[in-house]
């Protein structure tokens, strides 16, 4: 990407989008197109078309999405499938119409089958049933991958789908009902200390294995992908297979281990009780990131360091 390129980051206020903006600015890209939800409703096809025809971005990072943990996915399945389908359909279609040079669509590791062989390779997509607790969201993201592939084949676009593992970091959601497991644990541990509690209750058995990636590392990987020289980028968006790249940390840990790590970082010294009446979700999700590692990218931030940075961000945003 040329430093004078116009780059649109959809969802720039979210966890992934804000990290992308920081990374792009660090690397000298200053012609960023940023619109808040109030300024541009991405589910409104006419508004999205007007924006793309007026601004004509050269590159697009599609990080706008409705996201959440098990509670949110179970409570609002219609919103998860409708909202995500509408946003990505509008942005992808108008990117093609406006002649966008390259686009990166951000998905999620939940696109893969629930009982997938581990670690999960890109070719395992659509090889088995999905996890029921986030099926609407996963199907929407799979549709986004299929759209990228379809537009590449029919219209010659260069749309790439990147599937990061579970993200955490600055700008994360700490909503007690809708957040993902890691930020939810940070908040629970912090509030337990503040309230003088001696026990924290955690959903499920603690046995499921999860992989986590610091959001700044994810952003570095995404920019790295769109900066690839044409021969290498073309290999990722060829017609013969979905234009899909995993972005993972390379190691996973159990929810119980994660809870103990968060407790240690936050300073909670009480006991942890696992509520086995609550769902566990997918047993294990570890991505095989060989494809992007072979291209030259690897994560930098260790889990304990990343959690400490995430907790610092939490304290700044939610001061006592």
Phi, psi and omega per residue, in radians:
X1 nan 2.358 3.066
X2 -1.306 2.503 -3.099
X3 -1.129 -0.320 3.101
X4 -1.618 0.078 -3.136
X5 -1.157 2.554 3.019
X6 -1.519 2.094 -3.037
X7 -2.099 2.120 3.102
X8 -1.694 2.150 3.056
X9 -1.893 1.827 3.115
X10 -1.420 2.220 -3.099
X11 1.466 0.682 -3.008
X12 -1.248 -0.153 3.127
X13 -1.682 -0.135 -3.128
X14 -1.422 3.141 -3.134
X15 -1.014 -0.918 -3.114
X16 -1.270 -0.800 -3.083
X17 -1.103 -0.719 -3.139
X18 -1.171 -0.620 3.086
X19 -1.156 -0.677 3.098
X20 -1.094 -0.747 3.129
X21 -1.072 -0.799 3.123
X22 -1.053 -0.760 -3.106
X23 -1.153 -0.783 -3.135
X24 -1.062 -0.753 3.130
X25 -1.156 -0.660 3.100
X26 -1.062 -0.571 -3.094
X27 -1.623 0.169 2.990
X28 1.612 0.197 3.071
X29 -1.537 1.974 -3.065
X30 -2.023 -0.003 3.096
X31 -1.771 1.138 -3.107
X32 -1.634 2.352 3.064
X33 -1.708 1.991 -3.079
X34 -2.222 2.296 3.117
X35 -2.376 2.294 3.078
X36 -1.295 2.973 3.097
X37 -1.047 -0.666 3.138
X38 -1.193 -0.543 -3.116
X39 -1.427 -0.509 -3.129
X40 -2.593 1.931 3.107
X41 -1.503 1.874 -3.012
X42 -1.264 -0.234 3.044
X43 -1.454 -0.114 3.139
X44 -1.630 1.830 -3.050
X45 -1.031 -0.742 -3.117
X46 -1.132 -0.700 -3.141
X47 -1.163 -0.706 3.129
X48 -1.165 -0.730 3.120
X49 -1.079 -0.771 3.140
X50 -1.067 -0.745 -3.140
X51 -1.074 -0.855 -3.084
X52 -1.178 -0.665 -3.141
X53 -1.231 -0.550 -3.133
X54 -1.390 -0.777 -3.017
X55 -1.584 -0.530 3.127
X56 0.860 1.109 3.121
X57 -1.146 2.608 3.086
X58 -1.449 -0.657 -3.098
X59 -2.351 2.657 -3.116
X60 -2.355 2.329 2.938
X61 -1.943 1.981 -3.101
X62 -1.675 1.565 -3.127
X63 -1.889 0.000 3.136
X64 -1.309 2.244 3.141
X65 -2.927 2.725 2.973
X66 -1.580 2.055 -3.077
X67 -2.219 2.847 3.114
X68 3.057 3.045 3.137
X69 -1.529 -2.823 -3.079
X70 -1.055 -0.748 -3.102
X71 -1.088 -0.849 -3.115
X72 -1.115 -0.768 -3.137
X73 -1.110 -0.646 -3.136
X74 -1.310 -0.535 -3.067
X75 -1.461 -0.564 -3.028
X76 -2.243 0.917 -3.078
X77 -1.058 -0.653 3.141
X78 -1.136 -0.718 3.125
X79 -1.142 -0.650 -3.104
X80 -1.183 -0.723 -3.110
X81 -1.400 -0.715 -3.114
X82 -1.190 -0.874 -3.083
X83 -1.071 -0.791 -3.107
X84 -1.218 -0.703 3.082
X85 -1.076 -0.746 -3.102
X86 -1.137 -0.810 -3.107
X87 -1.071 -0.916 -3.047
X88 -1.227 -0.586 3.085
X89 -1.081 -0.811 -3.130
X90 -1.138 -0.823 -3.070
X91 -1.201 -0.746 3.138
X92 -1.136 -0.788 -3.114
X93 -1.129 -0.774 -3.119
X94 -1.274 -0.453 3.034
X95 -1.119 -0.731 3.072
X96 -1.104 -0.819 -3.091
X97 -1.090 -0.578 -3.091
X98 -1.545 -0.019 3.087
X99 1.322 0.563 3.110
X100 -1.039 2.347 -3.050
X101 -1.259 -0.826 3.111
X102 -2.517 2.533 3.107
X103 -2.350 2.444 3.040
X104 -2.048 2.070 -3.141
X105 -1.743 2.137 -3.124
X106 -1.588 2.167 3.084
X107 -1.949 -2.441 -3.082
X108 -2.763 2.679 3.137
X109 -1.173 -0.194 3.136
X110 -1.275 -0.049 3.082
X111 -1.197 -0.349 -3.058
X112 -1.497 2.743 -3.127
X113 -0.977 2.625 -3.107
X114 -1.007 -0.835 -3.082
X115 -1.839 1.031 -3.062
X116 -1.419 2.547 2.956
X117 -0.995 2.554 -3.086
X118 -2.014 2.508 -0.159
X119 -1.215 2.800 -2.990
X120 -1.493 2.092 3.099
X121 -1.640 2.735 -3.094
X122 -0.991 -0.602 -3.086
X123 -1.281 -0.069 3.102
X124 -1.413 -0.058 3.099
X125 -0.990 2.328 3.081
X126 1.086 0.565 3.110
X127 -1.850 0.084 3.136
X128 -3.049 3.040 -3.124
X129 -1.126 2.606 3.137
X130 -1.489 2.896 3.019
X131 -1.206 2.144 -3.068
X132 -1.040 -0.553 -3.036
X133 -1.214 -0.349 3.092
X134 -2.307 0.472 -3.097
X135 -1.005 -0.804 -3.141
X136 -1.019 -0.757 3.117
X137 -1.135 -0.766 -3.107
X138 -1.105 -0.740 -3.140
X139 -1.126 -0.663 3.082
X140 -1.072 -0.769 -3.137
X141 -1.186 -0.642 3.076
X142 -1.104 -0.692 3.082
X143 -1.065 -0.631 3.097
X144 -1.123 -0.709 3.084
X145 -1.095 -0.781 -3.137
X146 -1.106 -0.642 3.083
X147 -1.113 -0.800 3.112
X148 -0.981 -0.825 -3.117
X149 -1.121 -0.756 -3.116
X150 -1.121 -0.769 3.137
X151 -1.182 -0.629 3.084
X152 -1.081 -0.762 -3.083
X153 -1.247 -0.732 -3.059
X154 -1.497 -0.675 -3.000
X155 -1.952 -0.032 3.101
X156 1.275 0.387 3.108
X157 -1.277 2.974 3.075
X158 -2.121 1.228 -3.126
X159 -1.779 2.175 -3.104
X160 -2.059 2.409 3.110
X161 -1.867 2.138 3.117
X162 -1.893 2.275 -3.118
X163 -1.936 1.653 3.087
X164 -1.336 2.663 2.980
X165 -1.292 -3.004 -3.110
X166 -1.017 2.172 -3.087
X167 -1.727 2.686 3.013
X168 -2.690 2.780 3.115
X169 2.529 -2.877 -3.103
X170 -1.009 2.349 3.117
X171 1.530 0.120 -3.138
X172 -1.184 2.823 3.079
X173 -1.591 2.246 3.114
X174 -1.964 0.378 3.110
X175 -1.044 2.248 -3.066
X176 -1.112 -0.369 -3.108
X177 -1.778 -0.468 -2.979
X178 -2.042 -0.045 -3.052
X179 -1.432 2.888 3.059
X180 -1.377 3.036 -2.942
X181 -1.110 -0.755 -3.051
X182 -1.165 -0.899 3.079
X183 -1.108 -0.559 3.095
X184 -1.110 -0.698 3.109
X185 -1.166 -0.697 3.101
X186 -1.015 -0.823 -3.125
X187 -1.153 -0.765 -3.135
X188 -1.042 -0.819 -3.122
X189 -1.123 -0.740 3.138
X190 -1.091 -0.816 -3.116
X191 -1.213 -0.510 3.079
X192 -1.147 -0.729 3.092
X193 -1.105 -0.833 -3.119
X194 -1.054 -0.663 -3.101
X195 -1.572 0.029 3.130
X196 1.226 0.449 -3.114
X197 -1.389 2.606 -3.130
X198 -1.831 -0.004 -3.104
X199 -2.545 2.487 3.024
X200 -2.125 2.278 -3.134
X201 -1.672 2.321 -3.093
X202 -2.155 2.377 -3.133
X203 -1.115 2.441 2.998
X204 1.475 -2.983 -3.070
X205 -1.493 -0.310 -3.058
X206 1.522 -0.063 -3.066
X207 -1.418 -0.554 -3.099
X208 -0.956 2.501 -3.139
X209 -1.735 2.368 -3.138
X210 -2.377 2.618 3.089
X211 -1.925 2.426 -3.113
X212 -2.282 2.475 -3.113
X213 -2.245 2.279 3.099
X214 -1.136 2.368 -3.000
X215 -1.066 -0.563 3.133
X216 -1.173 -0.591 3.072
X217 -1.192 -0.709 3.080
X218 -1.021 -0.779 -3.122
X219 -1.109 -0.730 3.094
X220 -1.033 -0.733 -3.139
X221 -1.122 -0.746 -3.108
X222 -1.143 -0.774 3.105
X223 -1.137 -0.687 3.103
X224 -1.002 -0.742 -3.130
X225 -1.125 -0.778 -3.115
X226 -1.291 -0.278 3.098
X227 -1.567 -0.056 -3.113
X228 -1.019 2.516 3.075
X229 -1.118 2.702 -3.045
X230 -0.856 -0.774 -3.117
X231 -1.054 -0.752 -3.121
X232 -1.249 -0.694 3.132
X233 -1.158 -0.693 -3.140
X234 -1.059 -0.558 3.096
X235 -1.117 -0.496 -3.107
X236 -1.448 -0.362 -3.075
X237 -2.068 0.505 3.125
X238 -1.260 2.749 -3.024
X239 -1.201 -0.383 -2.958
X240 -1.338 -0.233 -3.122
X241 -2.676 2.771 3.131
X242 -0.982 2.450 -3.127
X243 -1.384 1.301 -2.900
X244 -2.184 2.311 3.117
X245 -2.371 2.183 3.050
X246 -1.349 2.513 3.034
X247 -2.249 1.784 -3.079
X248 -2.209 3.050 3.124
X249 -1.504 -0.559 3.107
X250 1.813 -0.205 3.111
X251 -2.436 2.675 3.052
X252 -2.246 3.009 3.111
X253 -2.617 2.803 -3.138
X254 -1.311 2.790 3.084
X255 -1.065 -0.619 3.096
X256 -1.113 -0.766 3.103
X257 -1.123 -0.700 3.101
X258 -1.059 -0.798 -3.133
X259 -1.056 -0.721 3.128
X260 -1.174 -0.641 3.115
X261 -1.152 -0.794 3.121
X262 -1.090 -0.748 3.131
X263 -1.028 -0.745 -3.126
X264 -1.143 -0.760 -3.125
X265 -1.165 -0.763 -3.095
X266 -1.318 -0.517 3.136
X267 1.772 0.327 3.103
X268 -1.457 2.196 -3.058
X269 -1.984 0.198 3.116
X270 -1.446 -2.908 -3.120
X271 -1.664 2.764 3.104
X272 -1.977 2.226 3.115
X273 -2.059 2.259 -3.106
X274 -1.720 2.140 -3.126
X275 -1.517 1.684 -3.038
X276 -1.298 -0.077 3.060
X277 -1.370 -0.240 -3.132
X278 -1.615 2.688 -3.076
X279 -1.238 2.603 3.094
X280 -1.545 -0.522 -3.000
X281 1.422 -2.781 -3.111
X282 -1.050 2.348 -3.104
X283 -1.043 -0.727 -3.112
X284 -2.683 2.481 3.070
X285 -2.491 1.669 3.071
X286 -2.141 2.064 -3.096
X287 -1.404 2.516 2.950
X288 -1.567 1.918 -3.079
X289 -1.802 0.458 -3.117
X290 -0.990 -0.702 -3.062
X291 -1.026 -0.879 -3.119
X292 -1.341 -0.541 3.084
X293 -1.098 -0.693 3.122
X294 -1.128 -0.519 3.113
X295 -1.333 -0.181 3.049
X296 2.033 0.061 -3.128
X297 -1.892 2.426 3.001
X298 -2.509 2.626 -3.118
X299 -1.193 2.700 -3.096
X300 -1.891 -0.535 -2.901
X301 -1.651 2.105 3.086
X302 -1.225 2.682 -3.075
X303 -0.988 -0.866 -3.083
X304 -1.107 -0.690 3.107
X305 -1.169 -0.731 3.137
X306 -1.122 -0.716 3.118
X307 -1.140 -0.683 3.096
X308 -1.093 -0.715 3.101
X309 -1.161 -0.678 3.107
X310 -1.131 -0.670 3.130
X311 -1.184 -0.651 3.057
X312 -1.038 -0.746 3.114
X313 -1.106 -0.727 3.110
X314 -1.043 -0.782 -3.111
X315 -1.132 -0.600 3.101
X316 -1.198 -0.677 -3.071
X317 -1.462 -0.455 -3.119
X318 -2.254 1.136 -3.130
X319 -1.141 2.534 3.130
X320 -1.144 nan nan
